[in-house]
Amino acid sequence: MLSFVARLLGLGLFAIGVVALISDGISSIAADAVIMTPLSRSLSLIAPDFVDRIEALLKPLIGEAAWVEWGSAVLAWPTLAVAGILGIFLMLAGAHRSPHPARNHAGFPT
């Protein structure tokens, strides 16, 4: 069940990454320059105070210095990279790997 949830969440995040890739590609063609939307801007389009709520939640947990160093850096990364890579990681983590059946020297299952 947990692997199904990981695969489903990974597929959703990967789809968001593909949509962000297409959106940034269209914007880049229109502007005749490479445009990559940062994660903070994408999150603020979903809910205007979402980034502030994330900061208020994580800053006490990880500390002020870690938030300044890492939190703002992650929020500046392109949305397509964050969602796509995290989605691929979750899909791989939830992949069901069944053991191979034992085979004899002729290649037939025993």
DRENBA-613181 format. One line per 8 residues: number of its first residue (from 1); their letters; for each residue z, y, x of C-alpha. Coordinates in nm, 4 decimals, decimal comma. Layout:
! residues N
NUM) a) Z/Y/X  ...
This chain:
! residues 110
1) mlsfvarl) 0,0000/0,0000/0,0000  0,0836/0,2393/0,2816  -0,2456/0,1664/0,4530  -0,4298/0,2491/0,1295  -0,2502/0,5848/0,1055  -0,3279/0,6607/0,4709  -0,6966/0,5741/0,4224  -0,7187/0,7774/0,1007
9) lglglfai) -0,5494/1,0817/0,2554  -0,7647/1,0426/0,5665  -1,0816/1,0261/0,3599  -0,9785/1,3398/0,1703  -0,9035/1,5299/0,4907  -1,2279/1,4128/0,6467  -1,4172/1,5341/0,3389  -1,2453/1,8726/0,3697
17) gvvalisd) -1,3532/1,8815/0,7351  -1,7144/1,8083/0,6395  -1,7081/2,0810/0,3730  -1,5644/2,3251/0,6289  -1,8368/2,2227/0,8754  -2,1092/2,2922/0,6189  -1,9500/2,6219/0,5153  -1,9114/2,7392/0,8741
25) gissiaad) -2,2661/2,6245/0,9511  -2,4094/2,8265/0,6637  -2,2046/3,1303/0,7664  -2,3175/3,0901/1,1263  -2,6832/3,0746/1,0261  -2,6461/3,3816/0,8050  -2,4643/3,5824/1,0727  -2,6814/3,4556/1,3594
33) avimtpls) -2,3610/3,3803/1,5537  -2,1164/3,0904/1,5732  -1,8470/3,1328/1,3074  -1,5518/2,8959/1,2753  -1,2935/2,9617/1,0051  -0,9365/2,9313/1,1378  -0,6923/2,7053/0,9576  -0,4696/2,9989/0,8601
41) rslsliap) -0,7549/3,1681/0,6732  -0,8475/2,8480/0,4912  -0,4865/2,7908/0,3883  -0,4505/3,1500/0,2723  -0,7575/3,1049/0,0507  -0,5791/2,8165/-0,1236  -0,2544/3,0098/-0,1729  -0,2029/3,3609/-0,0305
49) dfvdriea) 0,1578/3,3012/0,0812  0,1085/2,9416/0,2000  0,1105/3,0259/0,5717  0,4285/3,2309/0,5281  0,5966/2,9404/0,3485  0,4939/2,7000/0,6258  0,6353/2,9402/0,8847  0,9619/2,9788/0,6919
57) llkplige) 0,9926/2,6007/0,6646  0,9033/2,5052/1,0218  1,0529/2,7899/1,2245  1,4169/2,6774/1,1738  1,3226/2,3146/1,2425  1,1296/2,3582/1,5655  1,2691/2,6907/1,6855  1,1317/3,0406/1,7315
65) aawvewgs) 0,9797/2,9805/2,0752  0,8036/2,6601/1,9709  0,6627/2,8290/1,6600  0,5261/3,1201/1,8636  0,3786/2,8817/2,1212  0,2461/2,5979/1,9024  0,2513/2,7044/1,5394  0,0324/3,0074/1,5775
73) avlawptl) -0,2007/2,8123/1,8070  -0,2541/2,5325/1,5532  -0,3136/2,7851/1,2749  -0,5826/2,9491/1,4899  -0,7762/2,6225/1,5382  -1,0937/2,5724/1,3311  -1,0355/2,4083/0,9936  -1,3151/2,1585/1,0485
81) avagilgi) -1,1532/2,0308/1,3690  -0,8008/2,0018/1,2288  -0,9005/1,8366/0,9002  -1,1732/1,6193/1,0509  -0,9725/1,4840/1,3427  -0,6589/1,4300/1,1356  -0,8681/1,2575/0,8689  -1,0318/1,0238/1,1200
89) flmlagah) -0,6930/0,9430/1,2717  -0,5435/0,8576/0,9308  -0,8434/0,6453/0,8315  -0,8148/0,4492/1,1567  -0,4385/0,4147/1,1177  -0,4823/0,2742/0,7674  -0,7655/0,0378/0,8573  -0,6966/-0,3181/0,7557
97) rsphparn) -0,7500/-0,5549/1,0447  -0,7503/-0,9205/0,9522  -0,7113/-1,1790/1,2272  -1,0227/-1,3736/1,3159  -1,0157/-1,7403/1,2085  -0,9953/-1,9993/1,4819  -1,3361/-2,1395/1,5810  -1,4357/-2,4491/1,7674
105) hagfpt) -1,6830/-2,4588/2,0573  -1,9840/-2,4637/1,8191  -1,8737/-2,1440/1,6466  -1,7674/-2,3016/1,3166  -1,4264/-2,2222/1,1620  -1,1777/-2,5044/1,2071
